[in-house]
């Protein structure tokens, strides 16, 4: 079975449609300064978001929802002789910060109680160009 977690922006719905979707805009954006130099892959940004109850509560709720969905899909797939796939969508404004951090947190959860699930985390809108731009800005900032 596969657990597929995808982050993306609010403008373009993902394909295929997720089984469950979480809107990470329920928590405020990190500061503009942090957003300029970091993505949701950066530990500093993830820690800042996890320190907010609006974000950490959403992560906790998602864990429970996803575990229940995995169980249902696994039973159904076993009955039908198919491979279970659970698709989780994580959205935010640009698909670079909150949704990426959220997807990363979910990707690190120990899902093994649900059996031998393959966990895949994808960031649709976090392209190599975006990551490079943030890295350059961060280096410039450090140099002063």
C-alpha positions in Angstrom: 0.0 0.0 0.0 1.0 3.6 -0.7 0.5 6.8 1.4 1.1 9.7 -1.0 1.3 13.1 0.6 1.5 16.1 -1.8 1.9 19.8 -1.1 0.6 22.5 -3.6 -0.6 26.0 -4.0 -4.2 27.1 -3.7 -4.7 27.9 -7.4 -4.4 24.6 -9.2 -6.1 21.5 -7.8 -3.9 18.4 -7.9 -4.5 15.4 -10.1 -5.5 12.9 -9.1 -7.8 14.4 -6.5 -6.7 13.6 -2.9 -8.8 11.4 -0.7 -8.4 14.0 2.1 -7.1 17.6 1.9 -5.8 20.0 4.5 -5.8 23.8 4.1 -2.7 25.0 5.9 -3.8 28.6 5.5 -5.5 28.2 8.9 -2.2 29.3 10.4 -0.6 32.6 9.5 2.3 32.8 7.1 5.8 32.9 8.6 7.4 36.3 8.6 8.3 37.8 5.2 12.0 37.6 6.1 11.7 33.9 6.8 9.7 33.3 3.6 12.3 35.0 1.5 15.1 32.7 2.5 13.4 29.5 3.6 11.0 26.9 2.3 8.9 24.4 4.2 11.9 22.0 3.9 13.9 24.1 6.4 13.9 23.0 10.0 13.7 26.6 11.3 10.4 27.2 9.4 9.0 23.9 10.4 9.8 24.5 14.1 8.2 28.0 13.9 5.0 26.6 12.5 4.9 23.6 14.9 5.1 26.1 17.8 1.7 27.4 16.7 -1.3 25.5 18.0 -3.3 26.2 14.8 -0.6 24.3 12.9 0.3 21.6 15.4 -3.4 20.9 16.0 -4.0 20.5 12.3 -1.0 18.0 12.1 -2.5 16.0 15.0 -6.0 16.0 13.5 -4.5 14.9 10.1 -2.7 12.0 11.7 -5.9 10.6 13.1 -7.8 11.1 9.9 -5.1 9.5 7.8 -4.8 6.5 10.1 -8.5 5.8 9.8 -8.5 6.3 6.1 -5.5 4.0 5.7 -7.3 1.3 7.6 -10.5 1.6 5.6 -8.6 1.6 2.2 -6.4 -1.3 3.2 -9.3 -3.5 4.1 -11.2 -2.6 1.0 -8.1 -3.1 -1.3 -7.4 -6.5 0.4 -11.0 -7.6 -0.3 -10.8 -6.6 -3.9 -7.2 -7.9 -4.4 -5.9 -4.4 -5.2 -3.1 -2.2 -3.8 -4.4 0.5 -1.4 -3.4 4.1 -2.2 -4.2 6.9 0.2 -3.7 10.4 -1.3 -3.3 13.3 1.1 -3.4 16.9 -0.2 -1.8 19.8 1.7 -2.4 23.3 0.3 -1.3 26.9 1.2 -0.9 30.1 -0.7 2.2 29.5 -2.8 2.9 25.8 -2.1 6.4 26.8 -0.8 6.1 27.1 3.0 3.2 26.0 5.2 1.9 23.1 3.0 5.5 21.9 2.4 6.2 21.9 6.1 2.9 20.2 6.8 3.6 17.5 4.2 7.1 17.0 5.6 5.8 16.6 9.2 3.3 14.0 8.0 6.0 12.2 6.0 8.0 11.7 9.3 5.1 10.2 11.2 5.6 6.5 12.2 2.8 4.9 10.2 4.0 1.3 10.7 1.1 0.4 13.0 -0.9 0.6 9.7 1.2 -2.2 8.1 4.0 -1.9 5.6 3.0 1.3 3.8 5.3 3.0 1.4 5.2 6.8 2.2 5.8 9.2 -0.6 6.1 13.0 -0.1 5.9 15.3 -3.1 6.0 19.1 -3.3 4.4 20.0 -6.6 5.1 23.7 -6.5 8.5 23.6 -4.8 10.7 23.6 -8.0 14.5 23.6 -8.2 14.3 27.2 -9.3 12.4 28.3 -6.2 14.8 26.4 -3.9 17.8 27.9 -5.6 16.4 31.5 -5.3 15.9 31.0 -1.5 19.4 29.6 -1.1 20.9 32.6 -2.9 18.9 35.1 -0.8 19.9 33.3 2.4 23.6 33.4 1.5 23.4 37.1 0.6 21.6 37.8 3.9 24.3 36.0 5.9 27.1 37.9 4.2 25.4 41.1 5.0 
